[in-house]
């Protein structure tokens, strides 16, 4: 296989799990450099000694659990993609996971699903680690992270047994986000009706729409007004595209597609806001030569607005399928494009019943 070797760090306190991973993934030895750590402390020591593309951690470990470990990884090594494996089914036990992990995989996890997730995460790491992309991203100040409400809704989508009424209560408990979401749910922006309260909006639109609106409204508010750009037009266009894409019958996958489409121009807004001279030069290049915006960005900046958006979303801990889709939204339809977002769930089931399984013993 061509391309860089992936460096993957697996963390689990059960030796049987690590041995199973080592044996089950032996076919990846020529493609991946794999390190196996029995504790969170050992994992942090490995990370301090060498760079890793991806960290795959169990959730339930003594002394330092997976959430604590991945929070440290997020803070110290923000470009490393974070995947957590959990055997928990209780929503309250994993509510914090969605904040620190780019991808949550349920245990037992079938090896093809794990390999697919790691390869996808590795490609994202390659993109975000590019020096030109990193230099442009460094010019964007650290934007405030999404409200906890967004991750609570992601949990609801992953576990449909959670009462949707809980989302109504959470939305009403965050007045600022509540106001922004209700402002988006208006006929002026393409919705069928005006919703005057959270209960009606959640009941009629569902968590798969409310969740993306929470994230998008936060992103737009964090960037703020930009001279020469109509934020209202930006929102209207994003919502129109998102409604066309969110056709999956699965709640979680429909939400991923809806979110990715809402945020597909996030990078352009970031460039216009924080790199205005360069963005103006990009637009001038497209007018003068007729080239695409992406070609002009690559020539002048060494990277694209899509990659810049991926940097911000990865830092926020948004689910990997959404980051991947936004990062590749200008590409031909693939598993990493907006067209492929509807097939990429936050808790994917990507394998056949014949494939080997890594079992949990927690």
N, C-alpha and C positions, 0 to 999 in steps of 0.2 A: 504494500500500500504506500502511495506517495504521501508527502506531507510530514509535518513535524511529529515527533513522538510525544504522546501525551504523558504528563506526569500526574499520577493519580494517587491520592492518599486515602486509604480505607481505615476507618476507626471503629473498633468494636471491642467491648471488654470480654466477649466470649471467644475463646480460642477456636471452638468448633466453627463459629461463623467465619472467622478469618481464614481458617484452613479450607473451609468450603469455598470461599471466594478465591483463594489462591489456586485451588484445584480447578474450579469451574471456569476461571478466566485465563487458564494457561495458554489458550490460543491467542490471547492478546499480548503475549510477552514480546513479540517482535514489533508491536505497535505502541505499547504503553510501557512506561517505567512505573511499576507499582510498588508502593511502600505500605506496610500493614502495621498499624499502631494499636496497642491494647488499651490505651487510656487517652483521655483528652490531654493530659499533661505531656505524654509522649508525643502526641500529634503536634502540639504547639512547638515542641523541641525540633521535630522534623521540619516544620514550616519555617522555623528560624534558621535552619541550616541550608535549605534549598527552596526554590520556587516550585509551586505545584499549580497545575491548571485547574484541578477539581479536588475537592474534599468530599468524601462520602462517609457520613457518620451515622452510627446507630443513635437512637434518641435516648434510650434508657440505659445509662451507665452510672456506676457509683462514683462518688467524689466530684466528677465533672460530667454533667450530662451533655447530650448532643446539642441542646439549645444553647447552653453556656459556651460550649466550644465554638459553635458556628457564629455566635455573637462576637467572640474574640477574633475569629477569622475575618468577619466582616469589618471589624475596626482596624485590624492590623494589616490585612491583605485583601483590600477591597476588590481587586481584579480576579481573585480566585473564586470560581463558581462553587456554590454550596448546595449539596444534596443531602437530605436526611432520610433515613430508613426508619419507619416506625411500625410497631405492631399494635399500637393503641387504636381502639375504636372510639373511645370516649372523647367527645369534642373538647371538654374542658381540659383534658390532659395534653392536647396538642395545639391549643389556641395560639401559644407563643411561637410555634414552629413556623407559621406562615410569615412571620416578620423577619426571620433570620435566614430562611432557606429559599433558594431560587427554585427548588423542586422538591416535592415531598413524594416519596415512594412507599407504598405499603408493604410490610413484610407479612407473609413470605413474598419475595420479589423474584420474578423469573429473570434469568440471566439475560436473555435478549432485550428485555425492557431496560435493564440496568446498563447494558452495553450501549444501546441506542441513546439513553439519557446522557451517558458520559461522553460519547462522541459529539453529541450536540453541544454539551457544555464546553467541551474542548475547543470546538470551532468558535464559539463565542469568546472564549478566553483569548484565542489567537487574535481575533478582531480587536478586542478591547486593549490588548497589550501592544498593539502596533504603536511605535513611538510618535508618529504624526497624529494619530487619533488621540493618544494620551496627552499630547501637547495642546491640542485644541480643547479637549475636555477640561484640562487644568485651568482654562480661562473662564470657565463657568463656576461661579461661586457655589458653595454647598447649599443646595436648596433644601428647605425643610422636608422631612420625610412625610409620606402619606399618613393620614390619620389612622389610628388603630381600627376605626370602623371599616376601612377598606379590607384589612386582613380578616376581620370578623366575618365579612360577607364572603370572602374567599373560602373560609372554613365552612360556611353554610352551603356553598355550592358543592364542596367536596363531600359533605355529609348532609344529604337532603332530609334526613330525619330531624335535623335541628329546626324548630318552629320558625317560620319566616317572620312571625310576630316579634321575634327577638331582634330582627334587623330594624323593624319599625321603632322599637324602644331605643336601640343604639343610635339610630339616625336622629331621633328627637333629642337625644342626650348630647348631640354635637351641633349646637345651633348654627355655627358658621357653615359647616358642611351642609347641613339641612337646607339653609337658605340658598346655597349655590346650586344644589341638586334641583330644588324646586324651580329655580330660575331657568335651568336647562330644559325642564319638562314643560315646555310651552309650545303653543301652536306656531309662534314666530320662528322657532327652531325646528319645526317639523313634526312635533308630537300631535296626537289627535285631540288632546284635551289639556286644559289647565288643571294641574293638581294643586290643591290648596292645603293639603296636609300629608304627612308622611305615610299614614296608613293607606290612603287611597293610592298614592304613587307606588308603594311597595306591592300592594295587592294587585294592581293593574299591570305594572311593568315587570315585576319579579326581580329577584336578587341578581339574575344574570344581566339585567340592564342597570339596576341601581348601583351595583358594584363598580362597573366601568365608569359610570357618571361620577361617582365619588372620586375615583382616581384622576379622571380627566379634569374635573373641575378644580381639583387641588393643583394639578400641574399648570393649568392656565392661570390660576390665581398666583401661584408662586413666581411665574415668569412676569406677569403684569402686563400693562399696556406697552405697546411698541409703536413708536412713531411711524406712520405710513402704512400700518397694518391694521385692518379691522378685525378685532378679536371676535366680534359677533359673526362676521362672515366666516372666519376660521372655524368657529363652533358649528355653524350651520352646515358647512361643507363636511366636516368630520362626522357629524351625526348622520348626514345623508349616506355617506359611504358605509358607516358602521351598520346602519339598518339593513343595507343590502347584503352585508357579509354574515350577519348573525342569523344563519338559517339552520344551524345544527340542531337536531332534536335533543341533544344532550345539554343539560344546563351549564355544566362547567366549560365544555368546549365552545358553546355559543358565546359565553361570557368572555373567553379568551379572544375569540375573533372580534367581538364587539370592541373590546378594550384596545386591541392592536390597531384597529381601524380608526378609532377615536384619536389615537396618539400618533398616527402615521406621519404627521407633519410637525411633531414635537421638536425634532432636530432643527428644522428651518426656523422655528420660533426662537430657539436657543441661539442660533447663529445671528439672527437679526437683532436679538436683544443684547448679546454679550460680545459679538464680533461684527459690529455693524459695517465697518469699512470693508472687511473681507467678504461679507455677504453681499454688499453692494457690488464689489468687483466680480463676484460669481454671477450675479444677475446681468451685469454688463457683458460678461463673456458670452453668456447664452444669447443675448440679443445680437451681439456682433458676429458670432460664428454660427449660430443655429445649433450648437451642441446641446446636449442634455445638461440639466442642472447637476446631475451626479458626475458627469465628465468634467464640468467646470470646477466643481468642488474638489475633485481628486487632483486636477492639475494645479489649482491654486492653494489648496489647503493640505493636500496629501491624504485626505480622508473625506467622508461624506456626512451629511446631516443625519443620516440614519444611524451611523455608528455613534455619533455624539448623543443621540437620543438613547441608544442602548446603554451607553455609559451611565447616564442619569438613572435609567430604570433599574439597571443592575445594582447601583448603589442604594436604591430604595428597597431592594429585596423583592421586586416584582417577579412573578413566576416566569421561569425560563421560557416556556412557549411564547409568552407575550413579548419578551425581550427579543427572542429570536425572530419573531414575525416582524416586529418593528425594524429590526436591524436589516432585514432582507426584503423590505416591502417593495423595493424597486427592482428586485430580481425576477427572473422567470418563476412561475409557480412551482414551489418545491415544498418539502416539509418545513422549511424555514421561512416561507413567504406568508403573506396575509391569506392567500388561498389555502395554505396548509394549516393555518392557525386553528381552523375548526376541527382538525383531526388531532390536535395536541392538547390533552387534558392535563390539569395540574396533578392529577393522580392517574397516570396512564396505565392501560392494560394493553401491552403491545406484543404479546407473545402467544404462542399456541400451547395447548395443554400438554404437548409432548416435550416441552423444553424443561431443562433442569431448574430446580427451585432452590433458592437460598432461604432456609427456614429460620424463624426466630424462636428463641427458647426463653424469652423474658417472662 
